[in-house]
Amino acid sequence: MANKLAVVALGGNALLRDNEKGTIEEQEKHTAETLENLIFLLKDGYDLIVTHGNGPQVGNILMRNDAGEQIYGISPMPLDICVADSQGGIGYMIERIFRNILIRHGIKRNVITIVSMVEVDARDIAFNNPIKRIGMYYTEAQAQQLTKDKGWVFKLSKTGGNGWRRVVPSPAPKEILNLELISALARQGNIIITCGGGGIPVYYDKNNEIRTIDAVIDKDHASALLANSVGANEFYILTDVAFIYNDFGLPTQEKLEFLDYNDTLKYLESGIFGEGSMAPKIAAALAFIKNGGEKSIITEASKLEDKSFGSKITMKYGM
C-alpha cells in the first residue's frame, strides 16, 4: 500500500519574524524549529512535499537590486529572476537544515529542491488590478519617475506613513511545470521542496514558447493546486496562529476547530476572515478539499503533531 502524501506550506513566519532584521542566523533558527515539527509525519510513513513563502526575502532581493543600481550602476534583474533567486536560496537553506534534522532522528530520506515555474493566464483579470506590494518604499516623486521610466505601478502604503510601493498582479495558478517529476520523486520517498513563493509565473505565447510576466502568485493557492495535482491526501498550511477564528481579536472571538466544506465556505463568503491574511489560506484549503483532498489543516507549526490542535477542514463535518 502506498504511503500517504502530505503537502506542507510554510508561512513566512516559519522562516522569518516581522520584527527581525532577517539575518541568516535568525532564518536558520526558525527554519530548524519549524522542520522539527514535520518529523512526526515522516515517522508515520508519509511522503512529503514542502512549499514556502518568500515575501521578506524577495523583498530584500528587490531592495538589493535598487541599491546596486543606484550605488554601483549594476543592471537590476527582473522580478522572475528575483523570485527564482529566492527559491534557490531558501530551498537550499531548508534542504540543508532538513538533512541535519533527519540525521539526528536516524531517518534516511533524500531532500531535493526544485526551482519551479507555474503557468498563469496572461489574460487573468488580476492583471487589470495590481495589488501585491513588493520591494522598497519610495517617495511620491520617486514613484512618479519610476512609473515614467519603467512603467511600474505604485500604491500608497496601507498606513500611508512609509511612502509608495510598487504593486504587481497576483494571478491564479493554472499548472505546475515539471509536475510529473515532482510527483514521481515524492512518491519514491524523497522530500521535495518546491513552489517557493508561489512559483515563478510564466505563460505560453502564440508560438507555445514559455514567457515570463511580472506578477506574484499566492503561495497558498499554488500549494493547494500542487497538492491536488499530485493527489496528496492532506494539505497543511502553517501560520502564526493555532486555529482559525470567527471575529478574530474581538470580544466575540470564537475558535473554529472542526469544519466542513460548506460551513467554511459560508464563513469565507461572509467576510469574517482577514482579506490579506487568513482569507487566502481558507480559500486555498477549500480549493484542496473541493478538488478531492481528504483533509486540510491550518495551524501553528509547533502544534502540528498534537492531533487536538489546528483547524481541520474536511468535505463533511468531523474527521
C-alpha positions in Angstrom: 0.0 0.0 0.0 1.4 3.4 -1.0 2.3 5.9 1.7 0.0 8.9 2.3 1.3 12.1 0.7 1.2 15.4 2.5 1.9 18.9 1.2 3.0 21.3 3.8 3.0 25.1 3.1 5.4 27.0 5.3 4.2 30.5 6.0 6.7 33.4 6.1 6.8 33.4 9.9 8.2 29.8 9.7 11.4 31.3 8.4 11.5 34.9 9.5 9.6 37.1 12.0 8.3 40.6 11.2 10.2 42.3 14.0 13.6 40.8 12.9 16.4 42.0 10.6 16.4 38.9 8.6 19.9 37.6 9.3 20.8 34.1 8.2 21.1 33.1 11.8 17.5 34.2 12.5 16.2 32.4 9.4 18.1 29.2 10.1 16.9 29.1 13.7 13.2 29.4 12.8 13.5 27.0 9.9 15.0 24.3 12.1 12.3 24.8 14.7 9.6 24.5 12.0 11.1 21.5 10.3 11.5 19.6 13.6 7.7 19.7 13.8 7.4 17.8 10.5 9.3 14.7 11.7 6.2 13.0 13.0 4.8 12.9 9.5 7.9 11.0 8.3 7.8 8.7 11.3 4.2 8.0 10.5 5.2 6.9 7.0 4.1 9.9 5.0 5.7 11.1 1.8 6.3 14.8 1.9 6.3 17.9 -0.3 7.2 21.3 1.3 6.4 24.7 -0.2 7.3 28.0 1.4 6.7 31.7 1.3 9.4 34.2 0.2 7.8 37.6 0.9 10.5 39.2 3.2 13.4 37.5 1.3 12.3 38.5 -2.2 11.6 42.0 -0.9 15.2 42.2 0.3 16.4 40.9 -3.1 14.5 43.7 -4.8 15.9 46.3 -2.5 19.4 45.0 -3.2 18.5 45.4 -6.9 17.7 49.0 -6.3 20.8 49.7 -4.2 23.1 48.0 -6.7 21.7 50.1 -9.5 21.8 53.4 -7.6 25.2 53.0 -5.9 27.2 50.8 -8.4 25.3 51.0 -11.6 24.6 47.3 -11.6 21.9 46.3 -14.1 18.8 45.2 -12.0 17.3 41.8 -12.5 13.6 41.3 -13.4 11.1 40.1 -11.0 11.1 36.5 -12.3 14.8 36.2 -11.7 14.4 37.6 -8.2 11.7 35.0 -7.4 14.0 32.2 -8.8 16.9 33.6 -6.7 14.7 33.4 -3.5 13.6 29.9 -4.4 17.1 28.7 -4.7 18.4 30.4 -1.6 15.5 29.5 0.7 15.3 26.0 -0.8 19.0 25.4 -0.1 18.6 26.6 3.5 15.6 24.3 4.1 17.2 21.4 2.4 20.5 21.6 4.3 18.8 22.1 7.7 16.2 19.3 7.0 19.1 16.9 6.1 20.7 17.6 9.5 17.4 17.1 11.4 16.9 13.8 9.5 20.4 12.6 10.5 19.7 13.4 14.2 16.5 11.4 14.0 18.1 8.5 12.1 15.8 8.9 9.1 17.2 8.2 5.7 15.5 10.4 3.1 16.8 12.4 0.2 15.9 16.1 0.2 15.6 17.8 -3.1 14.9 21.5 -4.0 13.2 22.1 -7.4 13.1 25.7 -8.6 9.6 25.8 -10.1 7.7 27.7 -12.8 3.9 28.0 -12.5 1.7 28.7 -15.5 -0.7 31.6 -15.3 -3.2 33.1 -17.8 -1.7 36.2 -19.3 -5.3 37.5 -19.6 -6.2 36.9 -16.0 -8.3 39.7 -14.7 -5.8 40.2 -11.9 -3.6 42.0 -14.4 -6.2 44.7 -14.6 -5.8 45.4 -10.9 -2.2 45.0 -9.5 -2.5 44.7 -5.7 0.6 42.8 -4.5 3.1 45.2 -2.8 6.7 44.3 -3.4 10.1 45.9 -2.9 11.1 49.1 -1.0 9.2 52.2 -0.2 9.6 55.3 -2.4 8.7 58.9 -2.1 5.9 60.2 -4.3 8.4 61.9 -6.7 10.5 58.7 -7.0 7.4 56.6 -7.7 6.3 59.0 -10.4 9.7 58.9 -12.0 9.8 55.1 -11.9 6.4 54.9 -13.4 7.6 57.1 -16.3 10.9 55.3 -16.7 9.9 51.7 -16.2 6.1 51.6 -16.4 5.8 50.4 -12.8 2.5 50.8 -10.9 2.6 52.2 -7.4 0.2 52.4 -4.4 0.5 54.3 -1.2 1.4 52.0 1.7 -1.5 50.7 3.7 -0.7 53.1 6.6 0.2 55.9 4.4 3.2 56.8 6.6 6.0 54.9 4.8 5.6 56.0 1.3 4.8 54.4 -2.0 5.4 50.8 -3.0 5.4 49.0 -6.3 2.4 46.7 -6.9 2.2 43.8 -9.3 -0.7 41.5 -10.3 -1.4 38.2 -8.4 -2.9 35.9 -11.0 -4.4 32.4 -10.2 -2.0 29.5 -10.8 -3.1 27.1 -13.6 -0.5 24.4 -13.8 2.8 23.5 -12.1 5.6 22.8 -14.5 7.6 19.6 -14.0 4.6 18.2 -12.1 5.2 14.6 -13.2 8.8 14.7 -11.9 7.8 16.3 -8.6 5.1 13.7 -8.0 7.3 10.7 -9.0 10.2 11.8 -6.8 7.8 12.4 -3.8 6.1 9.0 -4.3 9.6 7.4 -4.2 10.1 8.8 -0.7 12.1 11.8 -1.5 11.3 15.1 0.4 10.6 17.7 -2.3 10.9 21.5 -1.7 9.2 23.4 -4.5 6.8 26.2 -5.5 8.7 28.7 -3.3 6.8 32.0 -3.1 4.0 30.5 -5.2 6.4 29.7 -8.1 7.8 31.8 -10.9 4.8 33.0 -13.0 5.1 32.1 -16.7 2.7 31.8 -19.7 2.8 30.3 -23.2 2.8 32.7 -26.1 1.2 32.1 -29.5 4.2 30.1 -30.6 3.8 27.9 -27.5 7.0 29.3 -26.0 7.4 30.0 -22.3 7.4 33.7 -21.4 7.8 35.5 -18.1 5.5 38.1 -16.7 5.8 40.5 -13.8 3.5 39.0 -11.2 3.4 37.2 -7.8 1.4 34.1 -7.3 -0.2 33.5 -3.9 1.8 30.8 -2.2 -1.1 29.0 -0.6 -3.2 28.8 -3.8 -0.2 27.5 -5.7 0.4 24.9 -2.9 -3.2 23.8 -3.0 -3.0 23.4 -6.7 0.2 21.4 -6.3 -1.4 19.2 -3.6 -4.4 18.4 -5.8 -2.3 17.8 -8.9 -0.1 15.2 -7.2 -3.0 13.5 -5.5 -2.0 14.5 -2.0 -4.1 13.1 0.9 -3.5 16.0 3.2 -2.7 19.7 2.9 -1.2 21.6 5.9 -0.9 25.4 6.0 1.4 26.6 8.8 0.8 30.1 10.1 1.3 32.1 13.3 -1.9 31.1 15.0 -3.0 27.6 16.1 -6.7 28.0 15.0 -9.0 29.8 12.6 -11.2 32.2 14.5 -14.5 33.9 13.9 -14.3 37.6 14.7 -10.5 37.2 15.4 -9.3 39.8 18.0 -12.8 40.9 19.1 -14.6 40.1 22.3 -16.8 37.8 20.3 -13.8 35.8 19.1 -14.7 32.1 18.5 -12.3 29.2 17.8 -13.3 27.2 14.7 -11.8 23.7 15.1 -13.7 21.1 13.2 -15.1 22.4 9.9 -16.8 21.0 6.9 -16.6 22.5 3.4 -20.0 24.1 3.2 -19.8 25.8 6.6 -16.3 27.1 5.9 -17.3 28.5 2.5 -20.2 30.4 4.2 -17.8 31.9 6.7 -15.4 32.9 4.0 -18.1 34.5 1.9 -19.4 36.4 4.9 -16.1 38.2 5.1 -15.2 37.3 8.7 -11.6 36.4 7.8 -8.8 38.9 7.1 -8.6 39.6 3.4 -4.8 40.0 3.4 -4.1 37.3 6.0 -6.4 34.4 6.8 -8.9 34.6 3.9 -6.4 33.4 1.2 -5.4 30.5 3.3 -9.0 29.5 3.9 -9.7 29.8 0.2 -6.7 27.6 -0.6 -7.8 24.9 1.9 -11.3 24.9 0.5 -9.9 24.5 -3.1 -7.9 21.5 -2.0 -11.0 19.8 -0.4 -13.3 20.7 -3.3 -10.9 19.1 -5.8 -10.5 15.8 -4.0 -8.3 16.3 -1.0 -9.2 14.4 2.2 -8.2 16.9 4.9 -6.7 20.4 5.2 -5.3 21.7 8.5 -4.4 25.3 9.3 -2.3 25.7 12.4 0.9 26.9 14.0 3.9 24.7 13.4 4.6 23.8 17.0 1.0 22.4 17.3 1.1 20.3 14.2 1.8 16.9 15.9 -0.9 17.4 18.5 -4.0 16.0 16.9 -6.2 18.1 19.1 -4.8 21.3 17.7 -5.4 23.2 14.5 -8.5 24.0 12.4 -9.3 21.0 10.3 -11.4 21.3 7.1 -13.0 18.2 5.5 -15.7 17.7 3.0 -18.1 16.5 5.8 -18.1 17.6 9.4 -15.6 16.0 11.7 -12.6 13.9 11.0 
